[in-house]
C-alpha cells in the first residue's frame, strides 16, 4: 500500500525540512500545522495547512487544531473495511497514510527553574498524543514516526520498496505507544509533585 498523504506536526524540528523535501519529491502530499508548516513552507516545499483540510481554524491558542474527523477519520479508517471506506466517502475524508509527530516539550519545560504551573499546563500536548495513538492503533494502514532518528530509515525503505513493511510498522507503533506512555507518566509525576507542595 503506497503512502500518498502525510501529516507532519512536530515540536522537535530536527530533520523535518529534509524529510518534507523527500516526501514531496516522492509525490506524497504533506499536511501540516503551525510552526511545522511554516518551516516546510519557508523551505519552498508545498504544504497544505491543516485548517484547509478540516475547514476550521486553529483555535484557543492552538489547543484545538487536529482534533477533527477529517484528521482522525483519515488516520483511523481501516482501508480493508468497506463500511469505513463508505463513511470516508460520505463525509469527504481522505486517508492519511503517514503521521510524523512528536509532542510539546513538557519535560524540558518543567525542568526549568521557576516554571509556573500555567506554563507547564500549556505544554501538555493533547492533539499530538491523540494523533500518535490513533496512528499506532491503525499501524496496518498508517505509519507513525515519533522519533527524528527514524527519518533516515523511513526514507531508505520508501526509496527501496515504495512502502514500509508490516514488521517495521508494528515496531514503530510500539515506539509510539511507549512515547505517549512516557509523556503521560512525566505529566502525572509533575502533578503529584505539585500536590505535595500544597
C-alpha positions as CSV (number, residue, x, y, z in Angstrom):
1,X,0.0,0.0,0.0
2,X,1.7,3.2,-1.2
3,X,2.0,6.2,1.1
4,X,0.2,9.1,-0.7
5,X,-0.6,11.5,2.1
6,X,1.4,12.5,5.2
7,X,0.5,14.6,8.3
8,X,3.6,16.3,9.8
9,X,3.3,18.1,13.1
10,X,6.4,18.2,15.3
11,X,7.8,20.2,18.3
12,X,11.3,18.9,17.6
13,X,12.0,20.2,14.1
14,X,15.3,18.2,13.7
15,X,15.5,16.9,10.1
16,X,11.9,17.9,9.3
17,X,12.7,20.0,6.3
18,X,14.8,17.3,4.7
19,X,12.1,14.7,5.4
20,X,9.4,17.0,3.9
21,X,11.6,17.6,0.8
22,X,12.0,13.9,0.4
23,X,8.2,13.3,0.8
24,X,7.4,16.0,-1.8
25,X,9.9,14.5,-4.2
26,X,8.1,11.1,-3.8
27,X,4.8,12.8,-4.8
28,X,3.4,12.5,-1.2
29,X,1.0,15.3,-0.2
30,X,2.0,16.9,3.1
31,X,-0.5,18.3,5.6
32,X,0.9,20.3,8.5
33,X,0.2,22.6,11.4
34,X,1.5,26.0,12.7
35,X,5.3,26.1,13.2
36,X,6.0,22.9,11.3
37,X,4.0,24.2,8.3
38,X,6.0,27.5,8.4
39,X,9.3,25.6,8.5
40,X,8.3,23.5,5.5
41,X,6.8,26.4,3.6
42,X,9.9,28.6,4.3
43,X,12.0,25.9,2.6
44,X,9.9,26.2,-0.5
45,X,8.2,22.9,-0.2
46,X,4.4,22.7,-1.0
47,X,2.3,22.0,2.1
48,X,-1.4,22.0,2.9
49,X,-2.4,23.8,6.1
50,X,-4.4,21.5,8.4
51,X,-7.2,24.2,8.7
52,X,-7.7,23.8,4.9
53,X,-8.3,20.1,5.5
54,X,-10.6,20.5,8.5
55,X,-12.4,23.6,7.4
56,X,-11.9,25.1,10.8
57,X,-9.2,27.5,12.1
58,X,-6.7,26.6,14.7
59,X,-8.3,28.0,17.9
60,X,-7.8,28.5,21.6
61,X,-4.1,29.4,21.3
62,X,-3.5,26.2,19.2
63,X,-5.2,23.9,21.8
64,X,-7.6,22.8,19.1
65,X,-6.3,22.2,15.6
66,X,-6.1,18.5,14.7
67,X,-9.0,17.2,16.8
68,X,-11.3,16.8,13.9
69,X,-13.0,13.9,12.0
70,X,-11.2,15.0,8.7
71,X,-7.9,14.2,10.5
72,X,-8.8,11.3,12.8
73,X,-11.1,9.7,10.3
74,X,-8.3,9.8,7.8
75,X,-6.0,8.1,10.3
76,X,-8.3,5.6,11.9
77,X,-10.2,4.2,8.8
78,X,-9.4,0.6,8.2
79,X,-8.8,0.5,4.5
80,X,-10.0,-3.1,4.1
81,X,-13.3,-2.3,5.8
82,X,-15.9,-1.3,3.2
83,X,-18.0,0.4,5.9
84,X,-15.1,2.6,6.9
85,X,-14.3,3.5,3.3
86,X,-18.0,4.3,2.7
87,X,-18.0,6.6,5.8
88,X,-14.9,8.4,4.5
89,X,-16.5,8.9,1.1
90,X,-19.8,10.1,2.6
91,X,-18.0,12.6,4.9
92,X,-15.4,13.9,2.4
93,X,-12.5,12.4,4.4
94,X,-9.2,11.4,2.6
95,X,-6.9,8.8,4.0
96,X,-3.7,9.8,5.9
97,X,-1.0,7.1,5.4
98,X,1.9,8.5,7.3
99,X,1.9,10.6,10.6
100,X,5.1,12.2,11.7
101,X,4.5,13.7,15.2
102,X,6.4,14.4,18.4
103,X,5.0,16.1,21.4
104,X,5.2,19.5,23.1
105,X,8.4,19.7,25.3
106,X,6.7,19.1,28.6
107,X,9.7,17.6,30.5
108,X,12.0,20.3,29.2
109,X,9.5,23.0,30.3
110,X,9.1,21.6,33.9
111,X,12.8,21.2,34.3
112,X,13.3,25.0,34.0
113,X,13.8,26.8,37.4
114,X,10.7,28.8,38.5
115,X,8.4,27.3,35.8
116,X,4.8,28.2,36.6
117,X,2.0,25.7,36.7
118,X,0.3,27.7,33.9
119,X,3.4,27.3,31.7
120,X,3.6,23.6,32.5
121,X,-0.1,23.1,31.6
122,X,0.2,24.9,28.3
123,X,2.9,22.4,27.4
124,X,0.6,19.4,27.9
125,X,0.0,18.2,24.3
126,X,-3.5,16.9,23.6
127,X,-3.9,16.7,19.8
128,X,-0.4,15.2,19.4
129,X,-0.9,12.1,21.6
130,X,-4.4,11.6,20.1
131,X,-2.9,11.5,16.6
132,X,0.1,9.4,17.7
133,X,-2.2,6.8,19.4
134,X,-4.7,6.7,16.6
135,X,-1.9,6.1,14.0
136,X,-0.3,3.5,16.2
137,X,-3.7,1.7,16.7
138,X,-4.1,1.6,12.9
139,X,-0.5,0.6,12.1
140,X,-1.5,-1.9,9.4
141,X,-2.7,1.1,7.4
142,X,-0.8,4.1,8.9
143,X,3.0,4.5,9.5
144,X,3.7,6.5,12.7
145,X,7.1,8.2,13.3
146,X,7.7,9.8,16.7
147,X,11.5,9.9,16.7
148,X,13.5,12.1,14.2
149,X,16.2,9.3,14.3
150,X,13.8,7.2,12.3
151,X,13.5,9.6,9.4
152,X,16.6,8.1,7.6
153,X,15.2,4.5,7.9
154,X,11.8,5.7,6.6
155,X,13.4,7.4,3.6
156,X,15.6,4.4,2.8
157,X,12.6,2.0,2.9
158,X,10.4,4.3,0.8
159,X,13.2,4.6,-1.7
160,X,13.8,0.8,-1.9
161,X,10.3,-0.5,-1.7
162,X,7.9,2.4,-2.0
163,X,6.3,1.3,1.3
164,X,7.0,0.2,4.9
165,X,6.7,-3.5,5.8
166,X,4.4,-4.7,8.5
167,X,7.1,-5.7,10.9
168,X,8.5,-2.2,10.8
169,X,5.1,-0.6,11.1
170,X,4.4,-2.7,14.3
171,X,7.8,-1.7,15.7
172,X,7.1,2.0,15.1
173,X,3.6,1.6,16.7
174,X,5.2,0.1,19.8
175,X,7.6,3.0,19.9
176,X,4.7,5.4,19.5
177,X,2.8,3.9,22.5
178,X,6.0,4.0,24.6
179,X,6.4,7.7,23.6
180,X,2.9,8.7,24.8
181,X,3.1,6.5,27.9
182,X,6.4,8.2,29.0
183,X,4.8,11.5,28.2
184,X,1.8,10.9,30.4
185,X,4.0,9.5,33.1
186,X,6.0,12.7,33.2
187,X,2.8,14.8,33.5
188,X,1.4,12.6,36.3
189,X,4.7,12.8,38.1
190,X,4.8,16.7,37.8
191,X,1.2,17.0,39.1
192,X,2.0,14.6,42.0
193,X,4.9,16.9,42.9
194,X,2.6,19.9,42.8
195,X,0.2,18.2,45.2
196,X,3.0,17.7,47.7
197,X,3.6,21.5,47.7
198,X,0.0,22.3,48.6
